[in-house]
């Protein structure tokens, strides 16, 4: 009885191994690849690696394949923001928002950009709008995202920054402290 049981498991293991090899061969050599999705994946990896120049180029390549793709438009805006090309980034965020006005993350990121540029009233307006569209943005990055980024501590969220800015903007101008370089540097853009 035990010998027959062992043979059955052996056959199942061999069948699964052959199926896996067949799938890898099909997917890698024969299967249809979507160039747009490949470009998107490459751009996202470059962005996560901090190679924003390469990410910008790859997001633009992605946009060439589908000019109205919201992911590509947002990726271009995010890359420009991370490169410090603020005016270009503002224009790119406007285009991305026009393409997908229901995506709260685009407003959140434009708010971060306004915040970095010292345009705090516009930042507050975008943060509020982002949270009204997508209240889950108040929670910040998911624990799995933080794990993959090796972030043990939860970074400040747009809800945290909104509350801080509202409190500071309520003070007389001479008492306001709107920039906290260490805290501001910890705030990461929201990614799709």
C-alpha positions in Angstrom: 0.0 0.0 0.0 2.8 2.5 0.9 4.6 1.7 -2.3 1.5 2.6 -4.4 1.0 5.8 -2.4 4.6 6.8 -3.0 4.3 6.2 -6.7 1.2 8.4 -6.9 2.9 11.3 -5.2 6.0 10.8 -7.4 3.7 11.0 -10.5 2.0 14.1 -9.2 5.4 15.8 -8.5 6.7 14.9 -12.0 3.5 16.2 -13.6 3.7 19.5 -11.7 7.3 19.9 -12.6 6.6 19.3 -16.3 3.7 21.7 -16.2 5.8 24.4 -14.6 8.6 24.0 -17.2 6.0 24.0 -20.0 4.4 27.2 -18.6 7.8 29.0 -18.3 8.7 28.0 -21.9 5.4 29.2 -23.2 5.4 32.5 -21.2 9.0 33.3 -22.0 9.3 32.2 -25.6 5.9 31.8 -27.2 3.3 33.7 -25.2 2.1 37.1 -26.4 3.8 39.9 -24.5 2.1 43.3 -24.0 4.7 46.0 -24.8 2.8 48.6 -22.9 2.6 46.5 -19.7 6.3 45.6 -20.0 7.1 49.3 -20.4 5.0 50.1 -17.3 6.6 47.5 -15.2 10.1 48.6 -16.2 9.2 52.3 -15.4 7.8 51.3 -12.0 10.9 49.3 -11.1 13.2 52.3 -12.1 11.1 54.6 -10.0 11.2 52.3 -7.0 15.0 52.0 -7.4 15.2 55.8 -7.3 16.4 56.1 -10.9 14.0 58.9 -11.8 15.6 60.0 -15.1 15.3 56.4 -16.4 11.7 56.1 -14.9 10.8 59.4 -16.7 12.0 58.0 -20.0 10.3 54.7 -19.6 7.0 56.3 -18.5 7.2 58.5 -21.6 7.8 55.4 -23.7 4.7 53.9 -22.1 2.8 57.0 -22.9 3.9 56.7 -26.6 2.1 53.3 -26.7 -1.1 54.7 -25.1 -1.2 58.5 -24.9 -4.1 58.6 -22.5 -2.9 56.0 -20.1 -3.4 57.4 -16.6 -0.6 55.3 -15.0 1.9 56.6 -17.5 0.8 60.2 -17.0 1.0 59.9 -13.2 4.4 58.2 -13.5 5.7 61.1 -15.6 4.4 63.6 -13.1 5.9 61.7 -10.1 9.3 61.3 -11.8 9.4 65.0 -12.6 8.5 65.9 -9.0 11.3 63.6 -7.7 13.7 65.2 -10.1 12.9 68.7 -8.7 11.4 69.8 -12.0 8.5 71.4 -10.2 6.8 73.5 -12.9 6.9 70.6 -15.4 5.6 68.3 -12.7 2.6 70.6 -12.0 1.7 70.6 -15.6 2.0 66.8 -15.8 -0.1 66.4 -12.7 -2.8 68.6 -14.2 -2.8 66.4 -17.3 -2.9 63.2 -15.2 -5.8 64.6 -13.1 -7.7 65.6 -16.3 -7.2 62.0 -17.6 -8.5 60.4 -14.3 -10.2 63.0 -12.0 -11.4 60.2 -9.7 -7.9 59.1 -8.6 -7.2 60.6 -5.2 -3.5 59.8 -5.3 -2.9 62.3 -8.1 -4.4 65.1 -6.0 -2.4 63.9 -3.0 0.9 64.0 -5.0 0.1 67.4 -6.4 -0.5 68.5 -2.8 2.9 67.1 -1.8 4.4 69.1 -4.7 2.6 72.3 -3.7 3.8 71.7 -0.2 7.4 71.3 -1.3 7.1 74.5 -3.3 5.8 76.4 -0.3 2.3 76.9 -1.7 0.7 75.6 1.4 -2.9 76.8 0.8 -2.9 74.9 -2.6 -1.4 71.8 -0.8 -4.2 71.9 1.8 -6.9 72.1 -0.9 -5.4 69.1 -2.8 -4.9 67.1 0.4 -8.6 67.7 1.3 -9.8 66.8 -2.1 -7.7 63.7 -2.2 -9.1 62.5 1.1 -12.7 63.3 0.0 -12.2 61.1 -3.1 -10.3 58.3 -1.4 -10.5 58.3 2.5 -8.2 55.3 2.6 -5.3 57.6 1.7 -5.4 58.8 5.3 -3.9 55.4 6.3 -0.7 55.9 4.4 1.2 53.0 2.7 0.0 49.5 3.4 2.2 47.4 5.8 3.2 45.2 2.8 4.4 48.3 0.9 6.4 49.5 3.9 7.8 46.0 4.3 9.0 45.9 0.7 10.5 49.4 1.1 12.2 48.3 4.3 10.3 51.1 6.3 9.9 49.9 9.8 8.3 53.1 10.9 5.1 54.4 9.3 5.9 57.6 7.4 3.7 60.7 7.8 0.5 60.5 5.7 -1.2 63.3 3.8 -3.8 63.3 6.6 -1.0 64.0 9.1 0.4 66.7 6.9 -3.0 68.2 6.3 -3.7 68.4 10.1 -0.3 70.0 10.7 -0.7 72.6 7.9 -4.2 73.5 9.0 -3.0 74.1 12.6 0.0 76.1 11.4 -2.0 78.2 8.9 -4.4 79.1 11.7 -1.6 80.8 13.6 -0.4 84.4 12.8 2.1 84.3 9.9 5.1 85.2 12.2 4.4 82.1 14.4 4.0 79.6 11.6 6.5 76.7 11.1 5.5 75.2 7.8 8.7 73.4 7.0 10.2 70.6 9.0 13.0 69.3 6.8 13.5 66.0 8.5 9.7 65.2 8.6 9.1 66.6 5.1 11.9 64.4 3.7 10.2 61.3 5.1 7.0 61.9 3.2 7.0 59.8 0.1 4.8 60.3 -3.0 1.7 58.1 -3.3 2.2 55.5 -6.1 -0.6 53.8 -7.9 
